[in-house]
Amino acid sequence: METRFSVAGGGRVAANAKKRGDKDGTELVSALSHALSASDIGAEAQTQTQTRTQQTQSTTSIADTQTTFAAASIKITATTSVELESSVSAARPPLSPAFTDAMALARQASPISFPSSRSVSPARGASRLPSNIPTNAPLANPLSKHDDPPKEIQSSSPSPSTSVLQNLPTRRWLNQLHFHDIPPVDPVADIIHKAFPFNSGVRPVRRLLQIHDITSNSQNKDISPSAILSRLVNANSWRAVAMHCASIIPTLEPRRIDDINHWWLMRLIALEKLRFFDILSVEIDVFAPALSVSSSTFNTVSANEWTFEIYPPDTFIFNTVLPENSKPSGSLVSWGLKSFWAREPCLRGLPRESIDRIYTLLLECRINVRRNNSIASATPESQSVPSSPQNEILLWTNRARVLNITLANVLLVELHDFKLAAAIFSRVLNADKNITRGGSGSSFDFDLAAALVRVNLQLGNLVDAKEWIRTIEEEAAAATVQLKSSSDSAIVERETRKRLHIMLMNQALLAVADAGDWDLATTCLQKLLNSVREQKEHKNKFTDEFAQKTEDENVAVIVNNMAVCYLYAGNVGQALSHLETLVVESPAATGKCASVLFNLSTLYDLVDNSLERKRRLLASVVASSAGDDLDVSCLKL
């Protein structure tokens, strides 16, 4: 029987063998052409086979034959090379000299290694990489549907092994299939079409910053993705923020863990602002395997994959410089993402599930504090450690503090449990006395104490509210004396003015809640407004865009409270005048503050031509300044 070996793109070698048994010819074909799928040889071999007339073609050039056999990937699945030679050489006819020479040269050009009988074949899907490929070669994304090589990893730090990079779990977070399409919905544009019909004249133009508005500018040709993100956030263009994050995340390097966490957090915040809670709950499930079990709390195998401890120290690239001789530890998921995950069910109307998640993270904080306390007590003072246990204790204590405040907010907003929220705020303030907080010169948190005063006023507990107001005044006086002895005049003035603003606001709210004295409340708020505007004018030359935006929002809150006081005092014209002046002075802050727009629309309803005034407000302020997260129901159109 004639057996033909075809090699793609090369010459053709025909071997004529005289078969003397049922098994010999089959073993020869199985040994030399297993990868070429040769057909089975019949049980009854022919006694004689004539040589084909084209046999002379087997004497083609040695170089051509060498190229042919070097190109063919022949895989022989025999047991060992010795067993192969013994099985092949038994009772086989001699091959032609041309074939023998070509086989020898082909083996020299591309030697074939025969696997051992005890070697384990690679699993299905495992890569068969040649040994001469460098370990820093670019790796393909296992989640990608194509085999296009990704961009080469560029890093100043030494690259870990190829196998480690291939198996990084952060690659699963970079799959673009995780991101859902965001509906092209803009509530402000819809209300503009409703308030200004087609035949009503000139319709105001809706202005909302988009990505192409930034990149199309020739001055922003080389602008970084982070700078684009910052400008979109400042413009409250949250749909563009979500789309920008979805386009950047798949291009990130799996080793840059800080960038991955940051961009994912911004994507989820944008979905929250747009109120797409269903999409948000689906996309945040990407982190479910890492968040289901905390590695710091439970020592389980399923959590090891999502911790820094099992990877070499140089595996991941951080945006901050780690202390010398220190190794990253803990979960690959940032604490910001964990905190967002804890309060995410509350957005879907499940506050009790949020409370469960918050307590899960609080347990993690408590265990880490106890662990570092044990390390600090067991470490002699003279011995230096890479990461100070005291710093870790302070870090986890502050995280627990923020979680308690988040828990109180859930109780306030969703469950309306003011008494329990006030108890949590009091517990946090008492715990702050044992924490050294830098920057303010005091361990007392004036902002949190002011929030506790407002909760007690809302609860009707005037006794505790007055007690905390008196405590704030005493702490402010002591902090001012301490600052004068240790800080320069600029810091003293800034901190003193900040505490004065808190005390004036507390006095105004107490005047309303205690005796209904709207005139006294208006007087306190007017003093506060004058102080804030004076500080704003002084800081205009030295503050950035974000600080200026914050000052405008503070002014909007104060003027809004003054308008409410004037309204309840029966002076509707004065209330309307203050809010309209705010619209002229700070249109950007007014267009983004739903409470100001709601109160202004309510005042318009109390006077004539309310619809026309609302339309002018919509055309002049909201259309150009409001973001796509604005609740247009505040306009009452």
C-alpha positions as CSV (number, residue, x, y, z in Angstrom):
1,M,0.0,0.0,0.0
2,E,1.2,3.5,-0.8
3,T,1.4,6.1,2.0
4,R,1.8,9.8,1.1
5,F,3.1,12.5,3.5
6,S,1.9,16.0,2.4
7,V,3.6,19.0,3.8
8,A,1.9,22.5,3.2
9,G,3.9,24.8,1.0
10,G,6.8,22.4,0.4
11,G,7.8,19.5,-1.7
12,R,6.3,16.0,-1.6
13,V,8.1,12.9,-0.4
14,A,6.6,9.5,-1.4
15,A,7.7,6.4,0.5
16,N,7.0,3.0,-0.9
17,A,7.2,0.3,1.7
18,K,6.6,-3.3,1.4
19,K,4.4,-4.5,4.2
20,R,5.1,-7.9,5.6
21,G,2.6,-7.9,8.4
22,D,-0.5,-6.3,9.8
23,K,1.2,-4.3,12.5
24,D,4.6,-3.2,11.2
25,G,3.3,-0.7,8.6
26,T,0.8,0.7,11.0
27,E,3.4,1.4,13.7
28,L,5.6,3.1,11.1
29,V,2.8,5.4,10.1
30,S,1.7,6.0,13.7
31,A,5.2,6.9,14.7
32,L,6.1,9.3,11.9
33,S,2.8,10.9,10.9
34,H,0.5,11.0,14.0
35,A,0.0,14.8,13.6
36,L,-0.8,14.4,9.9
37,S,-3.8,12.0,10.5
38,A,-2.7,9.2,8.3
39,S,-5.3,6.6,7.4
40,D,-5.2,3.1,8.8
41,I,-3.3,0.5,6.9
42,G,-5.4,-2.5,5.9
43,A,-5.0,-5.8,7.6
44,E,-4.0,-7.6,4.5
45,A,-0.9,-5.9,3.1
46,Q,-0.1,-6.2,-0.6
47,T,2.8,-8.4,-1.4
48,Q,4.3,-6.0,-3.9
49,T,3.9,-2.3,-4.7
50,Q,5.2,-0.7,-7.8
51,T,7.4,2.4,-7.4
52,R,5.7,5.5,-8.7
53,T,7.2,7.3,-11.7
54,Q,7.3,10.5,-9.8
55,Q,9.8,9.1,-7.2
56,T,12.5,11.1,-8.7
57,Q,10.8,14.2,-7.3
58,S,11.9,13.1,-3.9
59,T,15.4,14.1,-4.8
60,T,14.6,17.8,-4.7
61,S,17.0,20.2,-3.3
62,I,18.1,19.6,0.3
63,A,17.3,23.2,1.2
64,D,13.8,22.8,-0.1
65,T,13.2,19.6,1.8
66,Q,14.8,21.2,5.0
67,T,12.4,24.1,4.8
68,T,9.5,21.7,4.3
69,F,10.2,19.6,7.4
70,A,11.1,22.7,9.5
71,A,7.7,24.2,8.7
72,A,5.8,21.0,9.5
73,S,4.9,20.7,13.2
74,I,5.0,16.9,13.6
75,K,4.0,15.8,17.1
76,I,4.9,12.2,18.0
77,T,3.0,10.7,20.9
78,A,5.2,7.8,21.6
79,T,6.4,6.8,25.0
80,T,10.1,7.4,24.8
81,S,12.6,8.0,22.1
82,V,14.2,4.6,22.8
83,E,10.9,2.8,22.5
84,L,10.1,4.7,19.4
85,E,13.3,3.6,17.6
86,S,12.8,0.0,18.7
87,S,9.2,-0.1,17.5
88,V,9.9,1.6,14.2
89,S,13.1,-0.2,13.3
90,A,11.5,-3.6,13.7
91,A,10.7,-5.4,10.4
92,R,10.5,-2.3,8.2
93,P,11.8,-1.9,4.7
94,P,14.7,0.5,4.1
95,L,13.8,4.0,3.1
96,S,15.1,5.8,0.1
97,P,18.4,7.7,0.5
98,A,16.8,11.1,-0.3
99,F,14.2,10.6,2.3
100,T,16.8,9.7,4.9
101,D,19.0,12.6,4.2
102,A,16.1,15.0,4.2
103,M,14.9,13.7,7.6
104,A,18.3,14.1,9.1
105,L,18.7,17.7,7.9
106,A,15.2,18.6,9.1
107,R,15.9,17.2,12.6
108,Q,19.1,19.3,12.7
109,A,17.1,22.5,11.7
110,S,14.1,21.9,14.0
111,P,14.9,19.2,16.5
112,I,11.8,17.4,17.9
113,S,11.7,16.7,21.6
114,F,9.9,13.5,22.6
115,P,7.9,13.7,25.9
116,S,8.7,11.3,28.6
117,S,6.3,8.6,29.6
118,R,5.9,10.2,33.0
119,S,5.4,13.8,31.8
120,V,2.0,15.3,32.2
121,S,0.5,16.8,29.1
122,P,-0.7,20.4,29.4
123,A,-4.3,21.0,30.2
124,R,-6.8,22.0,27.6
125,G,-6.4,25.7,26.9
126,A,-2.9,25.9,28.4
127,S,-0.4,27.8,26.4
128,R,2.5,25.9,24.7
129,L,5.2,28.6,24.8
130,P,8.7,27.9,23.4
131,S,11.5,28.2,25.9
132,N,13.2,31.0,24.0
133,I,10.3,33.5,24.6
134,P,11.5,36.2,27.1
135,T,9.5,36.5,30.4
136,N,8.7,40.1,29.8
137,A,6.9,39.5,26.5
138,P,3.5,41.2,26.2
139,L,0.6,39.1,27.4
140,A,-2.7,38.6,25.7
141,N,-5.9,39.3,27.7
142,P,-7.5,35.9,28.4
143,L,-10.9,37.5,28.3
144,S,-10.4,38.9,24.9
145,K,-12.1,37.3,21.9
146,H,-9.2,38.1,19.6
147,D,-5.6,37.1,19.7
148,D,-4.3,40.6,18.9
149,P,-1.2,41.3,21.1
150,P,-1.9,44.0,23.7
151,K,0.3,47.0,24.4
152,E,3.6,46.2,25.9
153,I,3.8,46.7,29.7
154,Q,5.7,49.8,30.4
155,S,6.9,50.2,34.0
156,S,10.0,51.4,35.8
157,S,9.6,48.6,38.3
158,P,10.9,45.1,37.6
159,S,8.4,42.9,35.9
160,P,7.3,39.8,37.7
161,S,7.1,36.4,36.1
162,T,5.0,35.8,33.0
163,S,2.8,33.2,34.7
164,V,2.0,35.6,37.6
165,L,0.9,38.3,35.2
166,Q,-1.2,35.9,33.2
167,N,-3.1,34.8,36.3
168,L,-3.7,38.2,37.8
169,P,-7.4,38.4,38.9
170,T,-7.5,42.1,38.0
171,R,-7.7,41.1,34.3
172,R,-11.3,40.1,35.0
173,W,-12.1,43.7,36.0
174,L,-10.8,45.1,32.7
175,N,-13.2,43.2,30.4
176,Q,-15.3,45.7,28.4
177,L,-18.3,43.3,28.5
178,H,-18.9,44.3,32.1
179,F,-20.1,47.8,31.0
180,H,-23.7,48.3,30.0
181,D,-25.0,50.9,27.6
182,I,-26.3,54.0,29.3
183,P,-29.6,55.4,27.9
184,P,-29.1,58.8,26.2
185,V,-31.5,60.5,28.6
186,D,-31.2,64.1,29.7
187,P,-34.0,65.2,32.0
188,V,-33.2,68.9,31.5
189,A,-33.4,68.6,27.7
190,D,-36.7,66.9,28.1
191,I,-38.2,69.6,30.3
192,I,-36.9,72.2,27.9
193,H,-38.9,70.6,25.1
194,K,-41.9,70.5,27.3
195,A,-41.7,74.1,28.5
196,F,-40.9,75.5,25.1
197,P,-43.0,73.9,22.4
198,F,-42.1,74.0,18.8
199,N,-44.3,77.0,18.0
200,S,-43.4,79.0,21.2
201,G,-40.5,80.9,19.7
202,V,-36.8,80.5,20.3
203,R,-36.0,77.5,22.4
204,P,-33.0,77.8,24.8
205,V,-30.0,75.7,23.9
206,R,-29.1,73.0,26.3
207,R,-25.4,73.2,27.2
208,L,-23.7,70.2,28.7
209,L,-20.0,69.5,28.5
210,Q,-19.2,66.3,26.5
211,I,-15.9,64.5,25.8
212,H,-15.6,65.7,22.2
213,D,-16.0,69.3,23.4
214,I,-12.7,68.8,25.3
215,T,-10.8,66.7,22.9
216,S,-11.8,68.7,19.8
217,N,-10.1,71.8,21.1
218,S,-6.6,72.2,19.7
219,Q,-5.3,73.4,23.0
220,N,-6.4,70.1,24.6
221,K,-4.8,67.9,22.0
222,D,-2.5,66.1,24.5
223,I,-4.8,66.3,27.6
224,S,-4.7,63.3,29.9
225,P,-7.7,61.1,30.6
226,S,-7.6,62.2,34.3
227,A,-7.8,65.8,33.3
228,I,-10.8,65.1,31.0
229,L,-12.4,63.3,33.9
230,S,-11.8,66.2,36.3
231,R,-13.4,68.7,33.8
232,L,-16.4,66.4,33.3
233,V,-17.0,66.0,37.0
234,N,-16.8,69.8,37.6
235,A,-19.4,70.3,34.9
236,N,-21.7,67.6,36.4
237,S,-21.7,65.8,33.1
238,W,-22.1,62.4,34.7
239,R,-23.2,60.4,31.6
240,A,-20.0,61.5,29.9
241,V,-18.1,60.5,33.0
242,A,-19.6,57.0,32.9
243,M,-18.8,56.6,29.2
244,H,-15.3,58.0,29.7
245,C,-14.6,55.5,32.5
246,A,-15.9,52.6,30.4
247,S,-13.6,53.5,27.6
248,I,-10.5,53.9,29.9
249,I,-10.8,50.9,32.1
250,P,-10.2,48.2,29.4
251,T,-7.0,49.9,28.4
252,L,-5.5,49.9,31.9
253,E,-2.6,47.7,32.8
254,P,-3.6,44.8,35.1
255,R,-0.8,45.7,37.5
256,R,-1.9,49.3,38.1
257,I,-4.3,48.4,40.9
258,D,-4.8,52.0,42.1
259,D,-5.8,53.2,38.7
260,I,-8.2,50.3,38.3
261,N,-9.9,51.0,41.6
262,H,-10.1,54.7,41.0
263,W,-11.7,54.5,37.5
264,W,-14.2,51.9,38.6
265,L,-15.2,54.0,41.6
266,M,-15.8,57.0,39.3
267,R,-17.9,54.8,37.0
268,L,-20.1,53.6,39.9
269,I,-20.5,57.2,41.3
270,A,-21.6,58.4,37.9
271,L,-24.3,55.7,37.7
272,E,-25.5,56.7,41.1
273,K,-25.7,60.3,40.1
274,L,-27.7,59.3,37.0
275,R,-30.0,57.2,39.2
276,F,-29.4,54.1,37.1
277,F,-29.5,51.8,40.1
278,D,-30.3,48.6,38.2
279,I,-27.2,49.0,36.0
280,L,-25.2,49.9,39.1
281,S,-26.2,46.8,41.0
282,V,-25.2,44.6,38.1
283,E,-21.8,46.2,37.4
284,I,-20.7,46.3,41.1
285,D,-21.2,42.5,41.1
286,V,-17.8,42.4,39.3
287,F,-16.2,42.8,42.7
288,A,-18.5,40.2,44.4
289,P,-15.8,37.4,44.6
290,A,-13.4,39.8,46.3
291,L,-16.0,41.4,48.6
292,S,-17.9,38.3,49.6
293,V,-15.2,37.3,52.2
294,S,-12.8,39.7,53.7
295,S,-9.3,38.3,53.7
296,S,-8.3,40.3,56.8
297,T,-11.2,38.7,58.7
298,F,-11.4,35.1,57.4
299,N,-8.5,33.0,56.3
300,T,-10.1,31.1,53.4
301,V,-8.7,29.8,50.2
302,S,-11.3,31.6,48.1
303,A,-10.1,35.0,49.4
304,N,-6.4,34.4,48.8
305,E,-6.7,35.2,45.1
306,W,-7.8,38.7,46.0
307,T,-5.1,39.7,48.5
308,F,-1.7,41.2,48.0
309,E,0.0,38.7,50.3
310,I,0.2,35.8,47.8
311,Y,1.8,37.9,45.1
312,P,5.5,39.0,44.8
313,P,6.1,42.5,46.2
314,D,6.8,43.9,42.7
315,T,3.6,42.5,41.0
316,F,1.5,45.6,41.3
317,I,2.2,49.3,40.6
318,F,0.9,51.9,43.0
319,N,0.4,55.6,42.5
320,T,1.9,56.3,45.9
321,V,5.3,55.4,47.2
322,L,5.2,52.6,49.8
323,P,7.4,52.8,52.9
324,E,10.8,51.3,52.5
325,N,11.0,47.5,53.1
326,S,7.2,47.3,53.3
327,K,4.9,45.0,51.4
328,P,1.3,45.7,50.3
329,S,-1.2,43.8,52.3
330,G,-5.0,43.4,52.4
331,S,-7.6,43.2,49.7
332,L,-7.0,44.2,46.1
333,V,-10.3,46.2,46.3
334,S,-9.7,49.7,47.6
335,W,-11.5,50.9,50.7
336,G,-13.4,53.5,48.7
337,L,-15.0,50.7,46.6
338,K,-15.7,48.7,49.7
339,S,-17.5,51.7,51.3
340,F,-19.5,52.2,48.1
341,W,-20.4,48.6,48.1
342,A,-21.7,48.8,51.6
343,R,-24.2,51.6,50.9
344,E,-25.2,50.5,47.4
345,P,-28.3,48.5,48.6
346,C,-29.6,51.6,50.3
347,L,-29.8,53.2,46.8
348,R,-32.2,50.4,45.8
349,G,-34.4,50.8,48.8
350,L,-32.7,48.1,50.9
351,P,-31.3,50.0,53.9
352,R,-31.1,46.9,56.2
353,E,-28.8,45.1,53.7
354,S,-26.6,48.2,53.7
355,I,-26.5,48.1,57.5
356,D,-25.4,44.4,57.3
357,R,-22.6,45.3,54.9
358,I,-21.5,48.2,57.0
359,Y,-21.2,46.0,60.1
360,T,-19.2,43.5,58.0
361,L,-16.6,46.2,57.3
362,L,-16.7,47.5,60.8
363,L,-15.8,44.0,62.0
364,E,-12.8,44.0,59.6
365,C,-11.7,47.4,61.0
366,R,-12.0,46.1,64.6
367,I,-9.9,43.0,63.8
368,N,-7.2,45.0,62.1
369,V,-7.0,47.4,65.1
370,R,-6.6,44.5,67.5
371,R,-4.0,42.8,65.3
372,N,-1.9,45.9,65.1
373,N,-2.3,46.5,68.8
374,S,-0.8,43.0,69.4
375,I,2.0,43.8,67.0
376,A,2.8,47.1,68.8
377,S,2.8,45.5,72.2
378,A,5.0,42.6,71.1
379,T,7.5,44.9,69.3
380,P,10.3,46.5,71.4
381,E,10.6,50.3,71.0
382,S,14.2,50.0,69.9
383,Q,13.3,47.6,67.0
384,S,12.3,49.3,63.7
385,V,9.5,47.8,61.6
386,P,8.7,48.5,57.9
387,S,5.2,49.8,58.7
388,S,4.5,51.3,62.0
389,P,1.6,49.6,63.9
390,Q,0.5,52.9,65.2
391,N,-0.1,54.2,61.7
392,E,-2.1,51.2,60.9
393,I,-4.2,51.6,64.1
394,L,-4.9,55.2,63.2
395,L,-5.8,54.2,59.6
396,W,-8.3,51.5,60.6
397,T,-9.8,53.6,63.4
398,N,-10.5,56.5,61.0
399,R,-12.1,54.0,58.6
400,A,-14.3,52.7,61.3
401,R,-15.2,56.3,62.1
402,V,-16.3,57.0,58.5
403,L,-18.4,53.8,58.5
404,N,-20.2,54.9,61.7
405,I,-21.1,58.2,60.1
406,T,-22.3,56.4,57.0
407,L,-24.4,54.1,59.2
408,A,-26.0,57.2,60.9
409,N,-26.8,58.7,57.5
410,V,-28.6,55.5,56.5
411,L,-30.6,55.6,59.7
412,L,-31.5,59.3,59.2
413,V,-32.4,59.3,55.5
414,E,-33.9,55.9,55.0
415,L,-35.2,54.7,58.4
416,H,-35.8,58.1,60.0
417,D,-34.4,56.8,63.3
418,F,-33.1,60.1,64.6
419,K,-32.5,58.9,68.2
420,L,-30.2,56.1,67.2
421,A,-28.4,58.3,64.7
422,A,-27.8,60.9,67.4
423,A,-26.4,58.1,69.7
424,I,-24.0,57.0,66.9
425,F,-22.8,60.6,66.4
426,S,-22.2,61.0,70.1
427,R,-20.2,57.8,70.2
428,V,-18.0,58.9,67.4
429,L,-17.4,62.3,69.0
430,N,-16.4,60.7,72.2
431,A,-14.0,58.3,70.4
432,D,-12.4,61.2,68.6
433,K,-10.9,62.4,71.9
434,N,-8.5,59.5,71.8
435,I,-7.4,60.1,68.2
436,T,-4.8,62.7,67.2
437,R,-6.1,64.4,64.1
438,G,-3.7,66.7,62.2
439,G,-4.4,70.0,60.6
440,S,-7.0,71.4,63.0
441,G,-4.9,71.4,66.2
442,S,-7.7,69.7,68.1
443,S,-9.2,66.3,68.3
444,F,-12.7,67.8,68.3
445,D,-14.7,67.5,65.1
446,F,-16.7,70.7,64.8
447,D,-18.6,69.7,61.7
448,L,-19.8,66.4,63.2
449,A,-20.8,68.2,66.4
450,A,-22.8,70.7,64.3
451,A,-24.5,67.8,62.5
452,L,-25.4,66.3,65.9
453,V,-26.9,69.6,67.0
454,R,-29.2,69.5,63.9
455,V,-30.2,66.0,64.5
456,N,-31.2,66.8,68.1
457,L,-33.2,69.8,66.8
458,Q,-35.0,67.6,64.3
459,L,-35.7,65.2,67.1
460,G,-37.0,68.0,69.3
461,N,-34.4,67.4,72.0
462,L,-33.6,71.0,72.7
463,V,-31.7,70.2,75.9
464,D,-29.1,68.1,74.2
465,A,-28.9,70.5,71.3
466,K,-28.1,73.5,73.6
467,E,-25.6,71.3,75.5
468,W,-23.7,70.5,72.3
469,I,-23.8,74.1,71.1
470,R,-22.2,75.2,74.4
471,T,-19.6,72.4,74.0
472,I,-18.8,73.6,70.4
473,E,-18.2,77.2,71.7
474,E,-15.9,76.0,74.5
475,E,-13.9,73.8,72.2
476,A,-13.6,76.6,69.6
477,A,-12.2,79.0,72.2
478,A,-9.7,76.4,73.4
479,A,-8.7,75.5,69.9
480,T,-8.1,79.2,69.0
481,V,-5.8,79.7,72.0
482,Q,-3.9,76.6,71.0
483,L,-3.6,77.7,67.4
484,K,-2.3,81.1,68.3
485,S,0.6,79.6,70.2
486,S,1.6,77.1,67.4
487,S,0.5,78.3,64.0
488,D,0.9,81.4,61.8
489,S,-1.8,84.1,61.5
490,A,-3.3,82.9,58.2
491,I,-4.1,79.4,59.7
492,V,-5.5,81.0,62.9
493,E,-7.8,83.3,60.9
494,R,-9.0,80.6,58.6
495,E,-9.8,78.2,61.4
496,T,-11.4,80.9,63.6
497,R,-13.6,82.0,60.8
498,K,-14.7,78.4,60.1
499,R,-15.7,77.9,63.7
500,L,-17.5,81.2,63.7
501,H,-19.6,80.1,60.7
502,I,-20.6,76.9,62.5
503,M,-21.6,78.8,65.6
504,L,-23.7,81.4,63.7
505,M,-25.5,78.6,61.8
506,N,-26.3,76.8,65.1
507,Q,-27.6,80.0,66.7
508,A,-29.9,80.6,63.7
509,L,-31.3,77.1,63.7
510,L,-31.8,77.1,67.5
511,A,-33.6,80.5,67.3
512,V,-36.1,78.9,64.8
513,A,-36.5,75.6,66.7
514,D,-36.7,77.1,70.2
515,A,-38.9,80.1,70.0
516,G,-39.7,80.5,66.3
517,D,-37.8,83.8,66.3
518,W,-37.4,84.3,62.5
519,D,-35.9,87.8,62.9
520,L,-33.1,86.6,65.1
521,A,-32.4,83.7,62.7
522,T,-32.3,86.2,59.8
523,T,-29.9,88.4,61.6
524,C,-27.5,85.5,62.4
525,L,-27.7,84.3,58.8
526,Q,-27.0,87.8,57.5
527,K,-23.8,88.0,59.6
528,L,-22.8,84.6,58.3
529,L,-23.4,85.6,54.7
530,N,-21.3,88.8,55.1
531,S,-18.5,86.8,56.6
532,V,-18.5,84.2,53.9
533,R,-18.6,86.8,51.1
534,E,-15.7,88.6,52.7
535,Q,-13.7,85.5,52.9
536,K,-14.6,84.6,49.3
537,E,-13.4,87.9,48.0
538,H,-10.1,87.6,49.9
539,K,-9.5,84.0,48.6
540,N,-10.4,84.6,45.0
541,K,-6.8,85.3,44.0
542,F,-5.4,82.2,45.8
543,T,-8.0,79.5,45.4
544,D,-8.4,77.0,42.5
545,E,-11.6,76.2,40.6
546,F,-12.8,73.5,43.0
547,A,-12.4,75.7,46.1
548,Q,-14.3,78.6,44.3
549,K,-17.1,76.2,43.5
550,T,-17.3,75.1,47.1
551,E,-17.5,78.7,48.3
552,D,-20.4,79.4,45.8
553,E,-22.3,76.4,47.1
554,N,-21.9,77.6,50.7
555,V,-23.3,81.0,49.7
556,A,-26.2,79.3,48.0
557,V,-27.1,77.3,51.1
558,I,-27.0,80.4,53.4
559,V,-29.1,82.5,51.0
560,N,-31.6,79.6,50.7
561,N,-32.0,79.5,54.5
562,M,-32.4,83.3,54.6
563,A,-35.2,83.1,52.0
564,V,-37.0,80.5,54.1
565,C,-36.8,82.7,57.2
566,Y,-38.1,85.7,55.2
567,L,-40.9,83.5,53.8
568,Y,-42.1,82.3,57.3
569,A,-41.8,85.9,58.6
570,G,-44.3,86.9,55.9
571,N,-41.9,88.9,53.7
572,V,-42.3,87.1,50.4
573,G,-40.8,89.9,48.3
574,Q,-37.6,89.9,50.4
575,A,-37.3,86.1,50.1
576,L,-37.8,86.3,46.3
577,S,-35.3,89.2,46.0
578,H,-32.5,87.2,47.8
579,L,-32.9,84.1,45.6
580,E,-33.1,86.1,42.4
581,T,-29.9,88.0,43.4
582,L,-28.3,84.6,44.0
583,V,-29.3,83.5,40.5
584,V,-27.6,86.6,39.0
585,E,-24.4,86.4,41.1
586,S,-23.8,82.6,41.0
587,P,-25.8,81.0,38.1
588,A,-23.6,77.9,38.1
589,A,-24.2,77.1,41.8
590,T,-27.9,77.9,41.6
591,G,-28.5,75.7,38.5
592,K,-27.0,72.7,40.3
593,C,-28.8,73.2,43.7
594,A,-32.2,71.5,43.6
595,S,-33.3,73.0,46.9
596,V,-32.7,76.5,45.7
597,L,-34.6,75.9,42.5
598,F,-37.5,74.3,44.3
599,N,-37.8,77.2,46.8
600,L,-37.6,79.7,44.0
601,S,-40.3,77.9,42.0
602,T,-42.5,77.8,45.1
603,L,-42.1,81.6,45.5
604,Y,-43.0,82.1,41.9
605,D,-46.2,80.2,42.5
606,L,-47.1,82.7,45.3
607,V,-46.9,85.6,42.9
608,D,-48.3,86.3,39.4
609,N,-47.0,85.0,36.1
610,S,-45.3,82.1,37.8
611,L,-45.1,80.0,34.6
612,E,-43.4,82.7,32.7
613,R,-40.8,83.3,35.4
614,K,-40.1,79.6,35.7
615,R,-39.5,79.5,32.0
616,R,-37.1,82.3,32.2
617,L,-35.3,80.6,35.1
618,L,-35.1,77.4,33.0
619,A,-33.8,79.2,30.0
620,S,-31.2,81.4,31.7
621,V,-29.8,79.2,34.4
622,V,-30.8,75.5,34.3
623,A,-30.3,75.0,30.6
624,S,-26.7,76.1,30.7
625,S,-25.6,75.2,34.3
626,A,-27.4,72.2,35.5
627,G,-26.0,68.7,35.1
628,D,-27.7,65.7,33.8
629,D,-28.2,64.5,37.4
630,L,-30.7,67.3,38.3
631,D,-34.1,66.2,39.5
632,V,-36.3,68.4,37.2
633,S,-39.3,67.9,39.5
634,C,-37.8,70.8,41.6
635,L,-38.8,73.2,38.8
636,K,-42.5,72.3,39.4
637,L,-43.3,72.6,35.7
